[in-house]
Amino acid sequence: MSAGVLSERANLPDINFFEVTPVQHAVKGRDKPRGGRYQYADRRSGENDMLKMWGRNTSSNVQKAMWAVGELKIPCERIDVGGAFGKTKDPFYLAMNPNSLVPTLEEDDGFTMWESNSIVRYLAGKHGGTLEPKDPKARAKASQWMDWQLSVIGPAITPVFWGLIRTPAEKRDANAIAAGKEKTTAAAKIMDEQLAKTRFMAGDDFSYGDIPVGVMIRRYMELVPERPKLANLERWFGEIAQRAPFKEHCGGIPLT
């Protein structure tokens, strides 16, 4: 690592640590992190590495990645960058992610990765468990819904979110917001039809196929109160919203 990158890394933002067990250890020799709060992380027996997830917790893409981290119970440091925290255009960050976006995954061996859905699939494949379906057809369906989030429901809800959450009332484009609500409702109806057939998006078991669309539907539920009743979608969302990782990394974080 160059001296310039080391210099950049010396001035990093606060780090938030996802706790996975009650056993806690002080982080890397630092008794107190910046901000004056004690922050701890767990290193499970036999594991010497810890993930870093670069990105602010209000980002929907970071929420996807951290929800997966929570489901997999992986020790992970989440570092606030992006938005008001900045840093994504700094040389050290661009060396990891030339897109200047969040999230970026960094492992102890220097491996880095960007694109939130790809991070979710990578972690599920590496760490095992049930997040990645074993059956190839169910796995393909889960990936299908992850890609559909990027191509259909994500672009549909974006103008609604930006219009209602990040734009002052006097500057809002009412037509764009209305069109976004209509498109998002149409997408939600597609999900409702699927959920009439299966308990979760890719079958009868929760999988990574539920995570990206789950983050989007959380926004839909809050931003489109006049939505039509979609019984299957509401049943599914009610179930995933009770999952502890969803509550911690998505549902419990205000839309900002």
N, C-alpha and C positions, 0 to 999 in steps of 0.2 A: 504494500500500500504506500502511495506517495506521501511526501511530507504535506503537500497541499490538502490531500484528502484527510489526513490525520488532523490537520488544523481545522478543517471544516467540521469533523466529527466531534471536536472538543467543545463545540458550542451547539449541543443538541437540545431539543425540547424535552418536556417532561415525558416520562415513561410510565405507562399504566400496565400493571401485571395482572393477568388472569389467574386466579387461584383455583387449583383443582383438587387439593386435599387440605385437611387441617394442618398438615406438617409444613412449617414455614421457615425460611432461612433468609437472612439479610442478603440483599441483592449485590453481588459482585463487589463486596467490600465497602459499599456506600451505606452508611447508617441512615442518612436522610437524603432523599432525592430533592431536586429543585421543587419549590412550591411548599416545602415545610411539612409534607405529610410522609409518614413511613409507608413504603411500598414494598411488598414482599411477593415472592413467587415460590412455587413448589418445584423441586426436582425429584421426580419419582425414583424409587430405588432402581438402580441399574441404568439410569439415563443421565448422560452428562451434557446433553445439548439442550438448547432452548431456542424456540423460534422467536424471531422478531417480526411483528406485523406493523409496517409503517402506514399510518393513516388515521385521521380523526374519526371518532366513533359515530359522528353524525352522518357520515357518508354511507349511502345505501350499499355501495360496493364493499366497503370495509365491514359493514354489518354482515354481509353474506359470508365473508371469509372468517370473521370472528365467531359467527354462529356455528360454522363447521368446526372450528377449533374447540368450541364449547361442547359440541356433541361428541367429539373424539377425545375430550379431556386431555388435551396436549398442553404442557406448560408453554406459555407464550407471553412475550412482552409486546404490548401495543404502544407505539410511539406516535404522539400527536404531530402530524404534518399535514399540509394541505389546508385550503381555506384560510381562515384567519391565522393559522399557525405558520403558514408559509413553508419554506425549506424545500419544496418540490423542484425548484429551479436551481438549487445549489448544486455545485459540481458533484459532491459525494452522492446526492440522490439521483441525479441524472445518470451517473455511472451504473446505478442499479436499475433505473427505469427511465429510459430516454423519452417517454411520453409525458413526464412531469405530472403523472396522475397517481391516485391512490386506489387500492392498496398495493404495496410491494411486500412480498414475503422474502425474508432473509434467514438463512440457516447458518449454524455455527461454522460449517465448512466453507462458507463463502457463496453457496448456491443462492441465487436470487430468482424471483419469478414475479411477473405481473399478469394482469387480467384476473379479476376476482373469481369467475366461474372456473377457470383453469386451476387456480389455487385450490378451490374447494375439491375439485376432482383429484388433484395431485395428493392432497393431504389424506383424503379418504382412501385412495389406493395405497398409499405408503403405510398408513397407520392401522389399516384393517378395521374390524368392526362391521356394522351393518349399514353404514352410511352409503357405501357403494354396493349396489345390488350384485349378488353373485350370478344370478341368471342373466345371460347375455341380452336377452330381449328386454327384460326389466331395466338393465343397465342402459341400453340404447334409448329406451323411453325416458329415463331420467335425464339423460343428456339432451334428448329432444326438447324437453320442457325447459331446461337450462338455456338452450339456444333460443327458444321461443321467447323467453324473458328478454333477451337482448334485442330481438328483432321486432317484437310485437308489443307486449304489455309495457316494457320499459319506456320506449319512445312515446307510447300513448299517455302514460301518467306524467311524464316529465314536464310538459307545459302547465299541467295542473299544479304540480308541486312548486315549480318556479313562480308561477303566477300568484298562488295563494300564500306561499310561505316566504319567498325571497324577493318579492316585489312589493313596494309600497302601494297601498290601496289606490291612490290617485294615478298610478302609472300602470295599472294592470290592464291587460288585453282581454276583455271579457269574452270576445269571440274565440280567441285561442284557448282559453280555459274551458269554455263550453264544448268546443270541439274535442279537446283532450278528454274531458269527462265522458263524452259519447263514445270515443274510441276505446277508452279503458273499460267502460261497461260492456262493450261488445267483446273485448278480450276476456273479461270476467265470465261472460256467458259461455265462452268456449271452455274455460276451466270447469264451470259448473256442469257442463255436459259430460266432461271426462269423469268428474267426481260423482256422478250418478252411477258410474260403472265400477269405480275403484275407491277404496278408502283414502288412499293418497295418490299423488299425481302419477306415479309409475307402477302402482299396484297396491297390494294390501299392507305393505310395510313402508314406514317413513324412510326417505332416502335423500340424497343430495338433490334430487329433482324437485323437492319441495322447498328448498331454501331460497333460491333467487326469486321465485314467484311469490313465496311467502313474504319476503321483504316488500315486494311491490303491492301485494294485496293489503298489507298493513297500512300503506299509504292510501290506498283506495278506500278502505273502511273509514279512515279519518277525514279524508278530503272530499269525499262524495257522499254526504249523508243522505242525499235524495236518491240514491241508487235503488234499483228494483230489488225485490227480495229474490235471492238465489240460495235456496235452502241447502243445496249440496256444498256450495262454496262456503257458506256460513258455518256449516257443520265442520268442515275441514279446517277452516281458519280457527274456529273455537278450540279445536284439538291441538293444533300446532302452537297456538298462542299460550298454551299451558306448559309448554316445554321450557325448562329452566334456562337453557342457552338462548332461546328466543327472547325470553323476558329480559335477560341481562344484556344482550348485545343488539337487540332491535326494539322490541315492544316497549321496554322501559326507558328508551332514550327519546326525548322530545324531538319533533320535527323542526329543524332549524335550517 
